[in-house]
Amino acid sequence: MTLTLCIVFIDEATGLLHIANAGHLPPLLRTPDGNVRSLDEHGPLLGIGLPTR
């Protein structure tokens, strides 16, 4: 069995965004000025036995 997973942690104190993405579609980031961009960094699906970051 395999699955995709995308977890986002926003540190409100620093404004930093941390993303763990395993095979899921790239999340979209909307900035305060309204621009939207894709965050393409990701790892393999979970459960397929490949090394992960």
ModelCIF file with pLDDT and N, C-alpha, C, O atoms, coordinates in Angstrom:
data_MODEL
#
_entry.id   MODEL 
#
_entity.id                         1 
_entity.type                       polymer 
_entity.pdbx_number_of_molecules   1 
#
_entity_poly.entity_id                      1 
_entity_poly.type                           'polypeptide(L)' 
_entity_poly.nstd_linkage                   no 
_entity_poly.nstd_monomer                   no 
_entity_poly.pdbx_seq_one_letter_code       MTLTLCIVFIDEATGLLHIANAGHLPPLLRTPDGNVRSLDEHGPLLGIGLPTR 
_entity_poly.pdbx_seq_one_letter_code_can   MTLTLCIVFIDEATGLLHIANAGHLPPLLRTPDGNVRSLDEHGPLLGIGLPTR 
_entity_poly.pdbx_strand_id                 A 
#
loop_
_entity_poly_seq.entity_id 
_entity_poly_seq.num 
_entity_poly_seq.mon_id 
_entity_poly_seq.hetero 
1 1  MET n 
1 2  THR n 
1 3  LEU n 
1 4  THR n 
1 5  LEU n 
1 6  CYS n 
1 7  ILE n 
1 8  VAL n 
1 9  PHE n 
1 10 ILE n 
1 11 ASP n 
1 12 GLU n 
1 13 ALA n 
1 14 THR n 
1 15 GLY n 
1 16 LEU n 
1 17 LEU n 
1 18 HIS n 
1 19 ILE n 
1 20 ALA n 
1 21 ASN n 
1 22 ALA n 
1 23 GLY n 
1 24 HIS n 
1 25 LEU n 
1 26 PRO n 
1 27 PRO n 
1 28 LEU n 
1 29 LEU n 
1 30 ARG n 
1 31 THR n 
1 32 PRO n 
1 33 ASP n 
1 34 GLY n 
1 35 ASN n 
1 36 VAL n 
1 37 ARG n 
1 38 SER n 
1 39 LEU n 
1 40 ASP n 
1 41 GLU n 
1 42 HIS n 
1 43 GLY n 
1 44 PRO n 
1 45 LEU n 
1 46 LEU n 
1 47 GLY n 
1 48 ILE n 
1 49 GLY n 
1 50 LEU n 
1 51 PRO n 
1 52 THR n 
1 53 ARG n 
#
_struct_asym.id          A 
_struct_asym.entity_id   1 
#
loop_
_ma_qa_metric.id 
_ma_qa_metric.mode 
_ma_qa_metric.name 
_ma_qa_metric.software_group_id 
_ma_qa_metric.type 
1 global pLDDT . pLDDT 
2 local  pLDDT . pLDDT 
#
_ma_qa_metric_global.metric_id      1 
_ma_qa_metric_global.metric_value   86.85 
_ma_qa_metric_global.model_id       1 
_ma_qa_metric_global.ordinal_id     1 
#
loop_
_ma_qa_metric_local.label_asym_id 
_ma_qa_metric_local.label_comp_id 
_ma_qa_metric_local.label_seq_id 
_ma_qa_metric_local.metric_id 
_ma_qa_metric_local.metric_value 
_ma_qa_metric_local.model_id 
_ma_qa_metric_local.ordinal_id 
A MET 1  2 77.00 1 1  
A THR 2  2 83.00 1 2  
A LEU 3  2 86.00 1 3  
A THR 4  2 89.00 1 4  
A LEU 5  2 90.00 1 5  
A CYS 6  2 91.00 1 6  
A ILE 7  2 92.00 1 7  
A VAL 8  2 91.00 1 8  
A PHE 9  2 93.00 1 9  
A ILE 10 2 92.00 1 10 
A ASP 11 2 95.00 1 11 
A GLU 12 2 94.00 1 12 
A ALA 13 2 96.00 1 13 
A THR 14 2 96.00 1 14 
A GLY 15 2 88.00 1 15 
A LEU 16 2 93.00 1 16 
A LEU 17 2 89.00 1 17 
A HIS 18 2 91.00 1 18 
A ILE 19 2 91.00 1 19 
A ALA 20 2 90.00 1 20 
A ASN 21 2 90.00 1 21 
A ALA 22 2 88.00 1 22 
A GLY 23 2 86.00 1 23 
A HIS 24 2 86.00 1 24 
A LEU 25 2 87.00 1 25 
A PRO 26 2 88.00 1 26 
A PRO 27 2 90.00 1 27 
A LEU 28 2 93.00 1 28 
A LEU 29 2 91.00 1 29 
A ARG 30 2 93.00 1 30 
A THR 31 2 89.00 1 31 
A PRO 32 2 90.00 1 32 
A ASP 33 2 96.00 1 33 
A GLY 34 2 96.00 1 34 
A ASN 35 2 97.00 1 35 
A VAL 36 2 97.00 1 36 
A ARG 37 2 94.00 1 37 
A SER 38 2 92.00 1 38 
A LEU 39 2 89.00 1 39 
A ASP 40 2 85.00 1 40 
A GLU 41 2 80.00 1 41 
A HIS 42 2 81.00 1 42 
A GLY 43 2 83.00 1 43 
A PRO 44 2 82.00 1 44 
A LEU 45 2 82.00 1 45 
A LEU 46 2 83.00 1 46 
A GLY 47 2 81.00 1 47 
A ILE 48 2 80.00 1 48 
A GLY 49 2 73.00 1 49 
A LEU 50 2 67.00 1 50 
A PRO 51 2 67.00 1 51 
A THR 52 2 60.00 1 52 
A ARG 53 2 60.00 1 53 
#
loop_
_atom_site.group_PDB 
_atom_site.id 
_atom_site.type_symbol 
_atom_site.label_atom_id 
_atom_site.label_alt_id 
_atom_site.label_comp_id 
_atom_site.label_asym_id 
_atom_site.label_entity_id 
_atom_site.label_seq_id 
_atom_site.pdbx_PDB_ins_code 
_atom_site.Cartn_x 
_atom_site.Cartn_y 
_atom_site.Cartn_z 
_atom_site.occupancy 
_atom_site.B_iso_or_equiv 
_atom_site.pdbx_formal_charge 
_atom_site.auth_seq_id 
_atom_site.auth_comp_id 
_atom_site.auth_asym_id 
_atom_site.auth_atom_id 
_atom_site.pdbx_PDB_model_num 
ATOM 1   N N  . MET A 1 1  ? 0.838  -1.181 0.000  1.00 77.00 ? 1  MET A N  1 
ATOM 2   C CA . MET A 1 1  ? 0.000  0.000  0.000  1.00 77.00 ? 1  MET A CA 1 
ATOM 3   C C  . MET A 1 1  ? 0.881  1.242  0.000  1.00 77.00 ? 1  MET A C  1 
ATOM 4   O O  . MET A 1 1  ? 1.938  1.268  0.630  1.00 77.00 ? 1  MET A O  1 
ATOM 5   N N  . THR A 1 2  ? 0.443  2.245  -0.697 1.00 83.00 ? 2  THR A N  1 
ATOM 6   C CA . THR A 1 2  ? 1.159  3.516  -0.742 1.00 83.00 ? 2  THR A CA 1 
ATOM 7   C C  . THR A 1 2  ? 0.194  4.639  -0.403 1.00 83.00 ? 2  THR A C  1 
ATOM 8   O O  . THR A 1 2  ? -1.025 4.467  -0.425 1.00 83.00 ? 2  THR A O  1 
ATOM 9   N N  . LEU A 1 3  ? 0.761  5.778  -0.093 1.00 86.00 ? 3  LEU A N  1 
ATOM 10  C CA . LEU A 1 3  ? -0.083 6.955  0.141  1.00 86.00 ? 3  LEU A CA 1 
ATOM 11  C C  . LEU A 1 3  ? 0.728  8.210  -0.092 1.00 86.00 ? 3  LEU A C  1 
ATOM 12  O O  . LEU A 1 3  ? 1.958  8.194  -0.098 1.00 86.00 ? 3  LEU A O  1 
ATOM 13  N N  . THR A 1 4  ? 0.002  9.300  -0.283 1.00 89.00 ? 4  THR A N  1 
ATOM 14  C CA . THR A 1 4  ? 0.628  10.608 -0.370 1.00 89.00 ? 4  THR A CA 1 
ATOM 15  C C  . THR A 1 4  ? 0.322  11.348 0.922  1.00 89.00 ? 4  THR A C  1 
ATOM 16  O O  . THR A 1 4  ? -0.660 11.063 1.606  1.00 89.00 ? 4  THR A O  1 
ATOM 17  N N  . LEU A 1 5  ? 1.185  12.302 1.237  1.00 90.00 ? 5  LEU A N  1 
ATOM 18  C CA . LEU A 1 5  ? 1.006  13.061 2.462  1.00 90.00 ? 5  LEU A CA 1 
ATOM 19  C C  . LEU A 1 5  ? 1.646  14.424 2.287  1.00 90.00 ? 5  LEU A C  1 
ATOM 20  O O  . LEU A 1 5  ? 2.757  14.538 1.770  1.00 90.00 ? 5  LEU A O  1 
ATOM 21  N N  . CYS A 1 6  ? 0.947  15.444 2.715  1.00 91.00 ? 6  CYS A N  1 
ATOM 22  C CA . CYS A 1 6  ? 1.508  16.791 2.697  1.00 91.00 ? 6  CYS A CA 1 
ATOM 23  C C  . CYS A 1 6  ? 1.147  17.452 4.026  1.00 91.00 ? 6  CYS A C  1 
ATOM 24  O O  . CYS A 1 6  ? -0.025 17.649 4.345  1.00 91.00 ? 6  CYS A O  1 
ATOM 25  N N  . ILE A 1 7  ? 2.180  17.787 4.787  1.00 92.00 ? 7  ILE A N  1 
ATOM 26  C CA . ILE A 1 7  ? 1.993  18.437 6.084  1.00 92.00 ? 7  ILE A CA 1 
ATOM 27  C C  . ILE A 1 7  ? 2.649  19.809 6.021  1.00 92.00 ? 7  ILE A C  1 
ATOM 28  O O  . ILE A 1 7  ? 3.783  19.944 5.560  1.00 92.00 ? 7  ILE A O  1 
ATOM 29  N N  . VAL A 1 8  ? 1.934  20.816 6.483  1.00 91.00 ? 8  VAL A N  1 
ATOM 30  C CA . VAL A 1 8  ? 2.464  22.185 6.494  1.00 91.00 ? 8  VAL A CA 1 
ATOM 31  C C  . VAL A 1 8  ? 2.454  22.690 7.935  1.00 91.00 ? 8  VAL A C  1 
ATOM 32  O O  . VAL A 1 8  ? 1.439  22.613 8.627  1.00 91.00 ? 8  VAL A O  1 
ATOM 33  N N  . PHE A 1 9  ? 3.593  23.204 8.369  1.00 93.00 ? 9  PHE A N  1 
ATOM 34  C CA . PHE A 1 9  ? 3.711  23.800 9.696  1.00 93.00 ? 9  PHE A CA 1 
ATOM 35  C C  . PHE A 1 9  ? 4.082  25.265 9.509  1.00 93.00 ? 9  PHE A C  1 
ATOM 36  O O  . PHE A 1 9  ? 5.082  25.584 8.866  1.00 93.00 ? 9  PHE A O  1 
ATOM 37  N N  . ILE A 1 10 ? 3.279  26.141 10.069 1.00 92.00 ? 10 ILE A N  1 
ATOM 38  C CA . ILE A 1 10 ? 3.553  27.580 10.001 1.00 92.00 ? 10 ILE A CA 1 
ATOM 39  C C  . ILE A 1 10 ? 3.943  28.049 11.395 1.00 92.00 ? 10 ILE A C  1 
ATOM 40  O O  . ILE A 1 10 ? 3.160  27.949 12.339 1.00 92.00 ? 10 ILE A O  1 
ATOM 41  N N  . ASP A 1 11 ? 5.157  28.559 11.511 1.00 95.00 ? 11 ASP A N  1 
ATOM 42  C CA . ASP A 1 11 ? 5.634  29.098 12.775 1.00 95.00 ? 11 ASP A CA 1 
ATOM 43  C C  . ASP A 1 11 ? 5.197  30.558 12.846 1.00 95.00 ? 11 ASP A C  1 
ATOM 44  O O  . ASP A 1 11 ? 5.796  31.427 12.213 1.00 95.00 ? 11 ASP A O  1 
ATOM 45  N N  . GLU A 1 12 ? 4.165  30.812 13.611 1.00 94.00 ? 12 GLU A N  1 
ATOM 46  C CA . GLU A 1 12 ? 3.615  32.169 13.683 1.00 94.00 ? 12 GLU A CA 1 
ATOM 47  C C  . GLU A 1 12 ? 4.588  33.161 14.294 1.00 94.00 ? 12 GLU A C  1 
ATOM 48  O O  . GLU A 1 12 ? 4.528  34.352 13.989 1.00 94.00 ? 12 GLU A O  1 
ATOM 49  N N  . ALA A 1 13 ? 5.480  32.691 15.148 1.00 96.00 ? 13 ALA A N  1 
ATOM 50  C CA . ALA A 1 13 ? 6.448  33.592 15.790 1.00 96.00 ? 13 ALA A CA 1 
ATOM 51  C C  . ALA A 1 13 ? 7.475  34.123 14.792 1.00 96.00 ? 13 ALA A C  1 
ATOM 52  O O  . ALA A 1 13 ? 7.889  35.279 14.877 1.00 96.00 ? 13 ALA A O  1 
ATOM 53  N N  . THR A 1 14 ? 7.887  33.270 13.840 1.00 96.00 ? 14 THR A N  1 
ATOM 54  C CA . THR A 1 14 ? 8.931  33.675 12.897 1.00 96.00 ? 14 THR A CA 1 
ATOM 55  C C  . THR A 1 14 ? 8.416  33.898 11.481 1.00 96.00 ? 14 THR A C  1 
ATOM 56  O O  . THR A 1 14 ? 9.084  34.539 10.669 1.00 96.00 ? 14 THR A O  1 
ATOM 57  N N  . GLY A 1 15 ? 7.225  33.368 11.180 1.00 88.00 ? 15 GLY A N  1 
ATOM 58  C CA . GLY A 1 15 ? 6.692  33.474 9.828  1.00 88.00 ? 15 GLY A CA 1 
ATOM 59  C C  . GLY A 1 15 ? 7.244  32.423 8.878  1.00 88.00 ? 15 GLY A C  1 
ATOM 60  O O  . GLY A 1 15 ? 6.967  32.464 7.680  1.00 88.00 ? 15 GLY A O  1 
ATOM 61  N N  . LEU A 1 16 ? 8.029  31.474 9.406  1.00 93.00 ? 16 LEU A N  1 
ATOM 62  C CA . LEU A 1 16 ? 8.593  30.428 8.557  1.00 93.00 ? 16 LEU A CA 1 
ATOM 63  C C  . LEU A 1 16 ? 7.555  29.361 8.252  1.00 93.00 ? 16 LEU A C  1 
ATOM 64  O O  . LEU A 1 16 ? 6.708  29.039 9.085  1.00 93.00 ? 16 LEU A O  1 
ATOM 65  N N  . LEU A 1 17 ? 7.636  28.821 7.044  1.00 89.00 ? 17 LEU A N  1 
ATOM 66  C CA . LEU A 1 17 ? 6.738  27.777 6.576  1.00 89.00 ? 17 LEU A CA 1 
ATOM 67  C C  . LEU A 1 17 ? 7.574  26.521 6.360  1.00 89.00 ? 17 LEU A C  1 
ATOM 68  O O  . LEU A 1 17 ? 8.571  26.555 5.639  1.00 89.00 ? 17 LEU A O  1 
ATOM 69  N N  . HIS A 1 18 ? 7.172  25.409 6.983  1.00 91.00 ? 18 HIS A N  1 
ATOM 70  C CA . HIS A 1 18 ? 7.870  24.135 6.830  1.00 91.00 ? 18 HIS A CA 1 
ATOM 71  C C  . HIS A 1 18 ? 6.905  23.160 6.173  1.00 91.00 ? 18 HIS A C  1 
ATOM 72  O O  . HIS A 1 18 ? 5.760  23.025 6.604  1.00 91.00 ? 18 HIS A O  1 
ATOM 73  N N  . ILE A 1 19 ? 7.372  22.477 5.123  1.00 91.00 ? 19 ILE A N  1 
ATOM 74  C CA . ILE A 1 19 ? 6.510  21.555 4.384  1.00 91.00 ? 19 ILE A CA 1 
ATOM 75  C C  . ILE A 1 19 ? 7.187  20.199 4.277  1.00 91.00 ? 19 ILE A C  1 
ATOM 76  O O  . ILE A 1 19 ? 8.369  20.113 3.943  1.00 91.00 ? 19 ILE A O  1 
ATOM 77  N N  . ALA A 1 20 ? 6.435  19.134 4.561  1.00 90.00 ? 20 ALA A N  1 
ATOM 78  C CA . ALA A 1 20 ? 6.861  17.764 4.299  1.00 90.00 ? 20 ALA A CA 1 
ATOM 79  C C  . ALA A 1 20 ? 5.877  17.212 3.272  1.00 90.00 ? 20 ALA A C  1 
ATOM 80  O O  . ALA A 1 20 ? 4.690  17.057 3.560  1.00 90.00 ? 20 ALA A O  1 
ATOM 81  N N  . ASN A 1 21 ? 6.376  16.918 2.077  1.00 90.00 ? 21 ASN A N  1 
ATOM 82  C CA . ASN A 1 21 ? 5.507  16.465 0.996  1.00 90.00 ? 21 ASN A CA 1 
ATOM 83  C C  . ASN A 1 21 ? 6.032  15.145 0.446  1.00 90.00 ? 21 ASN A C  1 
ATOM 84  O O  . ASN A 1 21 ? 7.127  15.089 -0.115 1.00 90.00 ? 21 ASN A O  1 
ATOM 85  N N  . ALA A 1 22 ? 5.248  14.086 0.608  1.00 88.00 ? 22 ALA A N  1 
ATOM 86  C CA . ALA A 1 22 ? 5.633  12.760 0.147  1.00 88.00 ? 22 ALA A CA 1 
ATOM 87  C C  . ALA A 1 22 ? 4.677  12.313 -0.956 1.00 88.00 ? 22 ALA A C  1 
ATOM 88  O O  . ALA A 1 22 ? 3.653  11.688 -0.680 1.00 88.00 ? 22 ALA A O  1 
ATOM 89  N N  . GLY A 1 23 ? 5.011  12.630 -2.194 1.00 86.00 ? 23 GLY A N  1 
ATOM 90  C CA . GLY A 1 23 ? 4.247  12.167 -3.336 1.00 86.00 ? 23 GLY A CA 1 
ATOM 91  C C  . GLY A 1 23 ? 2.933  12.875 -3.598 1.00 86.00 ? 23 GLY A C  1 
ATOM 92  O O  . GLY A 1 23 ? 2.239  12.539 -4.558 1.00 86.00 ? 23 GLY A O  1 
ATOM 93  N N  . HIS A 1 24 ? 2.575  13.839 -2.776 1.00 86.00 ? 24 HIS A N  1 
ATOM 94  C CA . HIS A 1 24 ? 1.314  14.556 -2.946 1.00 86.00 ? 24 HIS A CA 1 
ATOM 95  C C  . HIS A 1 24 ? 1.480  15.640 -4.009 1.00 86.00 ? 24 HIS A C  1 
ATOM 96  O O  . HIS A 1 24 ? 2.601  16.055 -4.307 1.00 86.00 ? 24 HIS A O  1 
ATOM 97  N N  . LEU A 1 25 ? 0.386  16.090 -4.568 1.00 87.00 ? 25 LEU A N  1 
ATOM 98  C CA . LEU A 1 25 ? 0.454  17.206 -5.510 1.00 87.00 ? 25 LEU A CA 1 
ATOM 99  C C  . LEU A 1 25 ? 1.126  18.398 -4.830 1.00 87.00 ? 25 LEU A C  1 
ATOM 100 O O  . LEU A 1 25 ? 0.957  18.591 -3.626 1.00 87.00 ? 25 LEU A O  1 
ATOM 101 N N  . PRO A 1 26 ? 1.879  19.194 -5.572 1.00 88.00 ? 26 PRO A N  1 
ATOM 102 C CA . PRO A 1 26 ? 2.550  20.340 -4.961 1.00 88.00 ? 26 PRO A CA 1 
ATOM 103 C C  . PRO A 1 26 ? 1.536  21.325 -4.360 1.00 88.00 ? 26 PRO A C  1 
ATOM 104 O O  . PRO A 1 26 ? 0.552  21.682 -5.008 1.00 88.00 ? 26 PRO A O  1 
ATOM 105 N N  . PRO A 1 27 ? 1.781  21.756 -3.129 1.00 90.00 ? 27 PRO A N  1 
ATOM 106 C CA . PRO A 1 27 ? 0.880  22.758 -2.550 1.00 90.00 ? 27 PRO A CA 1 
ATOM 107 C C  . PRO A 1 27 ? 1.077  24.106 -3.233 1.00 90.00 ? 27 PRO A C  1 
ATOM 108 O O  . PRO A 1 27 ? 2.128  24.376 -3.814 1.00 90.00 ? 27 PRO A O  1 
ATOM 109 N N  . LEU A 1 28 ? 0.062  24.935 -3.155 1.00 93.00 ? 28 LEU A N  1 
ATOM 110 C CA . LEU A 1 28 ? 0.134  26.281 -3.697 1.00 93.00 ? 28 LEU A CA 1 
ATOM 111 C C  . LEU A 1 28 ? 0.310  27.266 -2.559 1.00 93.00 ? 28 LEU A C  1 
ATOM 112 O O  . LEU A 1 28 ? -0.316 27.132 -1.508 1.00 93.00 ? 28 LEU A O  1 
ATOM 113 N N  . LEU A 1 29 ? 1.153  28.245 -2.768 1.00 91.00 ? 29 LEU A N  1 
ATOM 114 C CA . LEU A 1 29 ? 1.391  29.286 -1.776 1.00 91.00 ? 29 LEU A CA 1 
ATOM 115 C C  . LEU A 1 29 ? 0.835  30.597 -2.302 1.00 91.00 ? 29 LEU A C  1 
ATOM 116 O O  . LEU A 1 29 ? 1.218  31.059 -3.377 1.00 91.00 ? 29 LEU A O  1 
ATOM 117 N N  . ARG A 1 30 ? -0.059 31.186 -1.548 1.00 93.00 ? 30 ARG A N  1 
ATOM 118 C CA . ARG A 1 30 ? -0.610 32.500 -1.903 1.00 93.00 ? 30 ARG A CA 1 
ATOM 119 C C  . ARG A 1 30 ? 0.023  33.525 -0.977 1.00 93.00 ? 30 ARG A C  1 
ATOM 120 O O  . ARG A 1 30 ? -0.117 33.436 0.243  1.00 93.00 ? 30 ARG A O  1 
ATOM 121 N N  . THR A 1 31 ? 0.714  34.494 -1.551 1.00 89.00 ? 31 THR A N  1 
ATOM 122 C CA . THR A 1 31 ? 1.401  35.509 -0.775 1.00 89.00 ? 31 THR A CA 1 
ATOM 123 C C  . THR A 1 31 ? 0.435  36.638 -0.411 1.00 89.00 ? 31 THR A C  1 
ATOM 124 O O  . THR A 1 31 ? -0.632 36.754 -1.012 1.00 89.00 ? 31 THR A O  1 
ATOM 125 N N  . PRO A 1 32 ? 0.799  37.468 0.565  1.00 90.00 ? 32 PRO A N  1 
ATOM 126 C CA . PRO A 1 32 ? -0.093 38.555 0.964  1.00 90.00 ? 32 PRO A CA 1 
ATOM 127 C C  . PRO A 1 32 ? -0.486 39.502 -0.181 1.00 90.00 ? 32 PRO A C  1 
ATOM 128 O O  . PRO A 1 32 ? -1.551 40.118 -0.132 1.00 90.00 ? 32 PRO A O  1 
ATOM 129 N N  . ASP A 1 33 ? 0.366  39.621 -1.209 1.00 96.00 ? 33 ASP A N  1 
ATOM 130 C CA . ASP A 1 33 ? 0.022  40.502 -2.332 1.00 96.00 ? 33 ASP A CA 1 
ATOM 131 C C  . ASP A 1 33 ? -0.875 39.820 -3.369 1.00 96.00 ? 33 ASP A C  1 
ATOM 132 O O  . ASP A 1 33 ? -1.211 40.421 -4.390 1.00 96.00 ? 33 ASP A O  1 
ATOM 133 N N  . GLY A 1 34 ? -1.267 38.554 -3.109 1.00 96.00 ? 34 GLY A N  1 
ATOM 134 C CA . GLY A 1 34 ? -2.197 37.861 -3.996 1.00 96.00 ? 34 GLY A CA 1 
ATOM 135 C C  . GLY A 1 34 ? -1.554 36.961 -5.035 1.00 96.00 ? 34 GLY A C  1 
ATOM 136 O O  . GLY A 1 34 ? -2.264 36.233 -5.728 1.00 96.00 ? 34 GLY A O  1 
ATOM 137 N N  . ASN A 1 35 ? -0.231 36.987 -5.170 1.00 97.00 ? 35 ASN A N  1 
ATOM 138 C CA . ASN A 1 35 ? 0.434  36.091 -6.113 1.00 97.00 ? 35 ASN A CA 1 
ATOM 139 C C  . ASN A 1 35 ? 0.347  34.658 -5.616 1.00 97.00 ? 35 ASN A C  1 
ATOM 140 O O  . ASN A 1 35 ? 0.353  34.408 -4.410 1.00 97.00 ? 35 ASN A O  1 
ATOM 141 N N  . VAL A 1 36 ? 0.266  33.717 -6.552 1.00 97.00 ? 36 VAL A N  1 
ATOM 142 C CA . VAL A 1 36 ? 0.188  32.296 -6.217 1.00 97.00 ? 36 VAL A CA 1 
ATOM 143 C C  . VAL A 1 36 ? 1.304  31.572 -6.959 1.00 97.00 ? 36 VAL A C  1 
ATOM 144 O O  . VAL A 1 36 ? 1.536  31.804 -8.145 1.00 97.00 ? 36 VAL A O  1 
ATOM 145 N N  . ARG A 1 37 ? 1.996  30.683 -6.228 1.00 94.00 ? 37 ARG A N  1 
ATOM 146 C CA . ARG A 1 37 ? 3.027  29.877 -6.884 1.00 94.00 ? 37 ARG A CA 1 
ATOM 147 C C  . ARG A 1 37 ? 3.014  28.470 -6.316 1.00 94.00 ? 37 ARG A C  1 
ATOM 148 O O  . ARG A 1 37 ? 2.587  28.245 -5.183 1.00 94.00 ? 37 ARG A O  1 
ATOM 149 N N  . SER A 1 38 ? 3.486  27.532 -7.115 1.00 92.00 ? 38 SER A N  1 
ATOM 150 C CA . SER A 1 38 ? 3.548  26.129 -6.736 1.00 92.00 ? 38 SER A CA 1 
ATOM 151 C C  . SER A 1 38 ? 4.857  25.867 -6.000 1.00 92.00 ? 38 SER A C  1 
ATOM 152 O O  . SER A 1 38 ? 5.910  26.362 -6.405 1.00 92.00 ? 38 SER A O  1 
ATOM 153 N N  . LEU A 1 39 ? 4.794  25.091 -4.922 1.00 89.00 ? 39 LEU A N  1 
ATOM 154 C CA . LEU A 1 39 ? 5.986  24.695 -4.176 1.00 89.00 ? 39 LEU A CA 1 
ATOM 155 C C  . LEU A 1 39 ? 6.325  23.272 -4.600 1.00 89.00 ? 39 LEU A C  1 
ATOM 156 O O  . LEU A 1 39 ? 5.690  22.316 -4.158 1.00 89.00 ? 39 LEU A O  1 
ATOM 157 N N  . ASP A 1 40 ? 7.331  23.138 -5.460 1.00 85.00 ? 40 ASP A N  1 
ATOM 158 C CA . ASP A 1 40 ? 7.570  21.875 -6.155 1.00 85.00 ? 40 ASP A CA 1 
ATOM 159 C C  . ASP A 1 40 ? 8.457  20.870 -5.425 1.00 85.00 ? 40 ASP A C  1 
ATOM 160 O O  . ASP A 1 40 ? 8.572  19.731 -5.877 1.00 85.00 ? 40 ASP A O  1 
ATOM 161 N N  . GLU A 1 41 ? 9.085  21.245 -4.321 1.00 80.00 ? 41 GLU A N  1 
ATOM 162 C CA . GLU A 1 41 ? 9.934  20.305 -3.620 1.00 80.00 ? 41 GLU A CA 1 
ATOM 163 C C  . GLU A 1 41 ? 9.078  19.183 -3.024 1.00 80.00 ? 41 GLU A C  1 
ATOM 164 O O  . GLU A 1 41 ? 8.061  19.445 -2.382 1.00 80.00 ? 41 GLU A O  1 
ATOM 165 N N  . HIS A 1 42 ? 9.501  17.926 -3.243 1.00 81.00 ? 42 HIS A N  1 
ATOM 166 C CA . HIS A 1 42 ? 8.743  16.801 -2.702 1.00 81.00 ? 42 HIS A CA 1 
ATOM 167 C C  . HIS A 1 42 ? 9.607  15.557 -2.679 1.00 81.00 ? 42 HIS A C  1 
ATOM 168 O O  . HIS A 1 42 ? 10.669 15.503 -3.299 1.00 81.00 ? 42 HIS A O  1 
ATOM 169 N N  . GLY A 1 43 ? 9.131  14.561 -1.952 1.00 83.00 ? 43 GLY A N  1 
ATOM 170 C CA . GLY A 1 43 ? 9.783  13.258 -1.893 1.00 83.00 ? 43 GLY A CA 1 
ATOM 171 C C  . GLY A 1 43 ? 8.880  12.209 -2.520 1.00 83.00 ? 43 GLY A C  1 
ATOM 172 O O  . GLY A 1 43 ? 7.810  12.534 -3.035 1.00 83.00 ? 43 GLY A O  1 
ATOM 173 N N  . PRO A 1 44 ? 9.316  10.923 -2.479 1.00 82.00 ? 44 PRO A N  1 
ATOM 174 C CA . PRO A 1 44 ? 8.531  9.861  -3.093 1.00 82.00 ? 44 PRO A CA 1 
ATOM 175 C C  . PRO A 1 44 ? 7.303  9.504  -2.258 1.00 82.00 ? 44 PRO A C  1 
ATOM 176 O O  . PRO A 1 44 ? 7.186  9.887  -1.094 1.00 82.00 ? 44 PRO A O  1 
ATOM 177 N N  . LEU A 1 45 ? 6.397  8.762  -2.883 1.00 82.00 ? 45 LEU A N  1 
ATOM 178 C CA . LEU A 1 45 ? 5.239  8.222  -2.182 1.00 82.00 ? 45 LEU A CA 1 
ATOM 179 C C  . LEU A 1 45 ? 5.693  7.450  -0.938 1.00 82.00 ? 45 LEU A C  1 
ATOM 180 O O  . LEU A 1 45 ? 6.767  6.849  -0.934 1.00 82.00 ? 45 LEU A O  1 
ATOM 181 N N  . LEU A 1 46 ? 4.887  7.470  0.096  1.00 83.00 ? 46 LEU A N  1 
ATOM 182 C CA . LEU A 1 46 ? 5.183  6.659  1.270  1.00 83.00 ? 46 LEU A CA 1 
ATOM 183 C C  . LEU A 1 46 ? 4.792  5.212  0.984  1.00 83.00 ? 46 LEU A C  1 
ATOM 184 O O  . LEU A 1 46 ? 3.747  4.948  0.389  1.00 83.00 ? 46 LEU A O  1 
ATOM 185 N N  . GLY A 1 47 ? 5.640  4.283  1.412  1.00 81.00 ? 47 GLY A N  1 
ATOM 186 C CA . GLY A 1 47 ? 5.315  2.866  1.282  1.00 81.00 ? 47 GLY A CA 1 
ATOM 187 C C  . GLY A 1 47 ? 5.914  2.175  0.074  1.00 81.00 ? 47 GLY A C  1 
ATOM 188 O O  . GLY A 1 47 ? 5.655  0.989  -0.128 1.00 81.00 ? 47 GLY A O  1 
ATOM 189 N N  . ILE A 1 48 ? 6.714  2.870  -0.749 1.00 80.00 ? 48 ILE A N  1 
ATOM 190 C CA . ILE A 1 48 ? 7.264  2.188  -1.931 1.00 80.00 ? 48 ILE A CA 1 
ATOM 191 C C  . ILE A 1 48 ? 8.718  1.778  -1.736 1.00 80.00 ? 48 ILE A C  1 
ATOM 192 O O  . ILE A 1 48 ? 9.337  1.244  -2.656 1.00 80.00 ? 48 ILE A O  1 
ATOM 193 N N  . GLY A 1 49 ? 9.270  2.021  -0.548 1.00 73.00 ? 49 GLY A N  1 
ATOM 194 C CA . GLY A 1 49 ? 10.604 1.511  -0.232 1.00 73.00 ? 49 GLY A CA 1 
ATOM 195 C C  . GLY A 1 49 ? 11.763 2.317  -0.803 1.00 73.00 ? 49 GLY A C  1 
ATOM 196 O O  . GLY A 1 49 ? 12.889 1.821  -0.827 1.00 73.00 ? 49 GLY A O  1 
ATOM 197 N N  . LEU A 1 50 ? 11.527 3.538  -1.263 1.00 67.00 ? 50 LEU A N  1 
ATOM 198 C CA . LEU A 1 50 ? 12.616 4.377  -1.749 1.00 67.00 ? 50 LEU A CA 1 
ATOM 199 C C  . LEU A 1 50 ? 13.175 5.224  -0.620 1.00 67.00 ? 50 LEU A C  1 
ATOM 200 O O  . LEU A 1 50 ? 12.459 5.522  0.336  1.00 67.00 ? 50 LEU A O  1 
ATOM 201 N N  . PRO A 1 51 ? 14.447 5.622  -0.710 1.00 67.00 ? 51 PRO A N  1 
ATOM 202 C CA . PRO A 1 51 ? 14.992 6.496  0.329  1.00 67.00 ? 51 PRO A CA 1 
ATOM 203 C C  . PRO A 1 51 ? 14.252 7.838  0.335  1.00 67.00 ? 51 PRO A C  1 
ATOM 204 O O  . PRO A 1 51 ? 13.831 8.329  -0.713 1.00 67.00 ? 51 PRO A O  1 
ATOM 205 N N  . THR A 1 52 ? 14.101 8.412  1.508  1.00 60.00 ? 52 THR A N  1 
ATOM 206 C CA . THR A 1 52 ? 13.418 9.689  1.640  1.00 60.00 ? 52 THR A CA 1 
ATOM 207 C C  . THR A 1 52 ? 14.373 10.741 2.163  1.00 60.00 ? 52 THR A C  1 
ATOM 208 O O  . THR A 1 52 ? 15.427 10.421 2.714  1.00 60.00 ? 52 THR A O  1 
ATOM 209 N N  . ARG A 1 53 ? 13.996 12.009 1.985  1.00 60.00 ? 53 ARG A N  1 
ATOM 210 C CA . ARG A 1 53 ? 14.801 13.111 2.506  1.00 60.00 ? 53 ARG A CA 1 
ATOM 211 C C  . ARG A 1 53 ? 14.443 13.366 3.939  1.00 60.00 ? 53 ARG A C  1 
ATOM 212 O O  . ARG A 1 53 ? 15.011 14.260 4.567  1.00 60.00 ? 53 ARG A O  1 
#
